[in-house]
Amino acid sequence: MAWNCDTDGLLPVSKAKEIILGAINVVKEIEEVSLDDALNRVLAVDVSSPINVPAYDNSAMDGYALRHEDLTNTSQFQLVGKSFAGNAFSHRIEPGECVRIMTGAELPKGADTVIMQENAEVEGDSVSFTVAVDKGEAVRPKGDDIREGASVLQSGKKLSPIDIGLLASLGCDKVEVYRKIKVAVFSTGDELLSVGEAARSDRIFDTNRPMLKAMLTSLGAEVIDLGIIPDDRALIQQTFERADQEADCVITSGGVSVGEADYTKEVLDEYGDIDFWKLAIKPGKPLAFGRLKKSVFFGLPGNPVSSAVTFDQIATPALKCMAGQLPSSGIQLQAEANSVFRKRPGRADYQRATFFTNDEGLLCVQSAGSQSSGVLSCFSNSNCYALIEQERGRVEIGENLTILPFSSLIQSSD
């Protein structure tokens, strides 16, 4: 049953997230991909190590391998060979002997300690040492990083470059992942131009669709681009029907505000089960969510900032869950307001802002300036949201604020 915002007020963000997570289905299909193709895919099975890492005791530095107990009996050691990574010394060392060893090389049989080369004095085949060391010094034991049979990665983990390296260290050349979720995207409106078309004084370029496609790609989704759909009821309905057949999720931008001269809401009221049309969030009040026959639907606002914020804060957690990712909470910090933040009670406000540490080491935040929902460039001058709670009003200098540092979906950390 839809949340009737006209009579019951705007839907709180927390309630909206609860409704959305209760409506989505997590993908079940699993596919095997090569390690080269596994980046940003979601792991579908737990991974345990089939081997010890490292596979053998090895040296943490260039030096000399020996038996620690011999250090109490002699000051001169006989150099009997060398051990290199991939070409180990093959014999057992005897009392009073040592072996020249390189970083990563296997520790010779009988040896239990390595003394770095800077603390050794060498004369021909005779070696003496200038410092005392503990047993096991500079030795990386077998399985020190990962023990055979140990749990390494959990199902639901989105694989990072480090995860790829970790799997490679186990000898994994293939990995089981969930299939990518399919997301259909289209914009509505006679006023829109596609990028590359000639500019017109009575038209605007479609900002949202390229932005949303890029965000979805960053999330690891398979994007189905259905383009710009004119304000034509039949075409809009045909597009929804096609999107519903091909995708797990359908995302539109524009056409969901009450009173707009288009047919999106009218079509969805007939074709889908819409849970809510308005949300107590700023920017982004005209946000729709519901279920179509085979997919779920997000109707994002037409203003670019509103579209970006609602996708980032509302749609993204749902899409990650749909893709099989483990739930995670974003970073939230407390900072002192270094400028006034203007707001009226009634909606949770995600204002664009900049956080920094002042000369006294205090975490501070200041407004990025214009909070207009049409000024997309404000993201370039900010690094976080200043989250001002729904019932809170104007924030004065010196008051505490919750800040949400931008994720890589919004802004590169480089």
N, C-alpha and C positions, 0 to 999 in steps of 0.2 A: 504494500500500500504506500502510495507516495506521501511524502511529508508536505503538507499544505502550508507553504510559507506565507501565503496571504493572510491566513487566519491565526496560525500558531507562531508566527515570527520566523526569523532566520534560524537555520539549523546550525548548532554549534559544531566547530571543527572536530572535536572529539567524537561526537555522535555520528558525524558523517563518515569518519574513518571506521567506526564500528560497523556501520551499515555496509560499507564497501567491502571490508574484509570478510563479512558474512555472506557476501554475494558471489565472490570470485571462486573459480575452480583452479586448483594447481595442476599444471601439466603433468601427465603420467608417462608419456612416451619417452623412451630412453634410446639414445644412439651412441655408437662408439666412434670416436674421432681420434685422429692422430694427435700426438702431443703438440705438433706445430700448429694445429687448428683449435687448440683447447683454450687459448687465452680468452678470458671474459665469459667462458661457458660455465654453467652451473653443474657442479658435480652431483651425480645421481646415486652414487654408492659411497660408503665409507672406504677409505684407503688405509690399509695396514702395511707396514714395511715387510717385504719378503727377505730383507737382508739387514746386516748390521752396517751402519754408516758412522765412521769409516769402517771398512771391512777388516782392517788389521791395525794393530798398534803402530803409530807412525810419529815422526818427529814434527814438532811445531816450529822448528827453526833450523838453520844451518848450524852444525856443531859436531860434537863427538858423542857417540853412544857407548855406554859402558855399564858395568854392574856397580850399583851404588855402594854395596858392601865393600868393594875393593878400595874405596876412597879412604877407609880407616886403616888400610894395610900398606898402601904404597902411595908415593907421590909421583911416580913415573909410570906411564902406561905405554904398552907396545902397540903401535898402529898396525893393524893387520889387514885392513881393506877399506872399501868404500861402499856406501849404500845410497843409490839414487832412486828417485820416484820412478817406478816401472822397471827398475833393475836393481833388486835388493841384494844385499850381501847374503850369501847362501849358507854360510857355516855358523855354528854356534860359537860365541866368543867365550874364551876361557878366562880364569882369574888373571887380572893385570893387563888384559887386552882392551883395546877400544877400536871403534870403527868410525871413520869420517862419514857423516850422514848429512843429507840435504833435506830441506823442508818437504814434508809429504812422503818421504821415503819410509819404507817399512822398517820397523825396529828389528835389529838382528836378534836371533834366538839367544836367550840368556841375558840380554841387555834390558835395563829397566829405567834408565835415566839418560838425559841428553844435556850436555853442557855446551852453551853457545860458544861459537868460535872466537868471539871477542875475549873470552875468559880462558883461553888456552895458549900455551907456549909450545911451539913445535920445533924440534931439532931433528931432522931426518925422520926416522921412524919412532922417535921418542916424544911423548906428549905429556906435559904437566899442566895443572890447572891452578888458576890464581884465586878462585873463590870456592867457598863451600856451598853446596846445593842440597835441596831435599830430594828424597827418593821420588822418582816419577816426574822430576822437573822436565818441562818442555816436551812431554809425551802426551799425545792425544790417543787415549785408549780405544780399542775396538768397540764400536757401538756407542761412543761417547756422544755423538749427535743424535742418532736414532738406533734403538735396539730392535733386533729382529722381532717381528710380531707386534710392535708398538703401533698405536693409532696415530696416523699422520694427518689426515684431512677428513673432515666430516661431510656427509651428503648435505647439499644445500650451500656449499661454499662456492662463491663466484671466484674462479681461478685467476689469480694475479700473476704477474711475471715471476715473482718469488716462488709461488706455488708451482709454476712450470719447472723452475730450476729444481725444486724439491722433488718433484715426481721424476725428473731426469736422474737425480742422484740415486733413485731407487731402481733405475733401469726400466722405468715404464715408458713404452713408446706409444701406447694407446690408453684412452681413458673413457669411461662411461659418463655421459652427461645427459641432462634433459634436453629435449628438442627446444629450439628457440621459440618463444611465443611470437605469434603473428599479430601485428597491430596495423589496422587500416587507418589512414589519416586523410582527411580532406577538409577544405575550407569552403565556406558558403558566402555568397554575396556578389551582386552585380558590380560592386565598386572595386573589386580586386583585379590586379594584374599579376601575372606570373613574372618571376625574375627573368629578365632577358627581353621582355616585351618593351615596346617604345613607351616612354613615360607620357601620361596624359594629365591635364589639369583637373579632370573630374574623376580620376581614379587613384588608388593607392596600391603600392606593391604588397603582395601577400608575404608578410613577415613571419607569421606564425607557423605555416606549414614547413618551410625549410628549417626553422628553429626546432620544431617538435621532432622532425625527422632526425636531426642531428642528436637531439637528446635521447631518442629511442635507440639510435644506433649505439650511443655510448652505454646504454643499459644492456645491450646485447640482443635487442629484439630484431625480428625480421620485419621490415617496414613495407607495407603495401600502400603506395602513394596513389590516391585516387583523384588528385588534382583539385581544381577549383570548380565548384558546382554553382551555377547561377541560381537566382531566387525563383526557381521553378518547382512547383510541388511534385510533379511527376518525376523529374530528374532527381530531386532529393530523395524521394522514396526509392527509386531504382538504385541509387547509390547506397542507401542504407541496406537494402536487401542484398546487394552484391557483397558489401563489406561484411555483413553478418554471416554470409556463406563462407567467406575466405579467411576470416580472422578470428582470433580469440578475444580481441578487444578492438573497439571502434572509437576513434577520437576525432572530434570535429572542433573547429574554432569558429566562433561567431554564430549569431543566430539563436542564442538561447536566452537573451534578455526579454523580459516581458514587454510587449508593445513593439518589438522589432518587426519590420515589414518583411518577414520571410516565413517559410513554412516548416522549419525544423521542428519546433515544439509541436505543431499540429500533427506532423507525420509521426513523431515519436510517441505521442499520446495514443495513437492508433496501433502502431507497430510494436511498441515495447512496453515494458513495465518500469516506469520511471520512479525512482525512490525520492529524489528531491531535485528542486530547480534553483534554489537559492541557498547560499551558505553565509554564515556569519564570519566572513573573512574579508580583509582588505589588503591588497587589491584582489578582486575576483568574486564578488558577490554572485553574479549570474553564472553559477556553475551547476551543471546538471550531471546526474549519475543515474544509471538504471541498467536493466537487463533487456537485451533483445532476444530473439528466439534461440540463438546459439552462442551469443557473445555478450560481453558487458560493454557499456557505453559511457564515455566521458564527453560531455559537451563543455568545452572550455570557453572562457570569454574571448571576445574579439580583440580587445586591447592587448598589445604585445606583452606588457609587464604583467598584467593579470593572467594571461595565458601561461607565461613562464613560471610565475609564482605558484599557481594552482597545480600545474603539472609537477613541479618540483616537490611541493609539500603534500599534495593530495593524491595525485595519480601515481607518482613514482613508488611509494611504499607498496601500493596495491600491485603494480606491475612486477615488482621484485618478488612478492609473495606468489603471484601467479606463475612466475618462471621457476619456482622451486627454491628460491633463496631462503636461507635462514633469516628470521627477523633480526633487525639490528636497530638500535636507537642512535640517532645522530648526536653529534657533540653539542652540548648546551653549556654555556658559560655565563657567569654573572659579571657584569661590568658597570662602571659608574658613568652616568650620562655626562658627556662633556659639552652638550648642547641641548637646547630645548627640543623635545619631540612632540609635535602637535597631534592631538587625537581626540576624538569624541568616543565616549563609551558606546558599546553596542556590537562591535565586531573585533575579532582578533586581527591585529594589524602587523603585517610583516614588512616593516619599513626597511629600505635599503640604507646601509650604514657602514661605517668603517671603525673597526676596533684596533686598538694599539695599546702599548704599555708606556705610561708617562715616565718622567724623570725619577719619580719616587717608586717606580716598580708596580704601580697600580694599573689594573686593566681598565681601560676607558673605551667609550664608544661615542661617536658623534654622527649626526645625520649626514647623509650623502647629498642633501639638498632636495630638489624637487621630487615629490613622491607621486607625480602624475602617472596614471596607468598607461599613458602613451609614450613615456620617455624611457625607452629601452636602454639608452646610453647610461642611465644611472647605475647600471650594473658594473660598468667599466670604472666607476669612481667609488666603488664600495667593495667590501670583502665579507659582509655578513648581513643577516637580517637582524634588526632589533625587534624582537617579538614583544609587542605590547598587548597584554591580556584583554579579553573581550570586554570586561566591565571597567577597565582602567581608562582614564582620560589622559590629559596632557601630562607629560613627564618633564619635570624641571631639572636643571643642572644639579648634579650631585646625587640624584636618586639612582637606585640600582635598576638595571634592566637585564632581562635574559637575552643573550645573543646566540645566534645560530650561524657559525662560520659556513660560508658557501662550500658546497661539495664540488667535486670536479665536473659535475653535470652543469653547473652554472659558470664556474670560473676555474681556469687552469691555475694550479698552485705554483707554476714556474714563474 
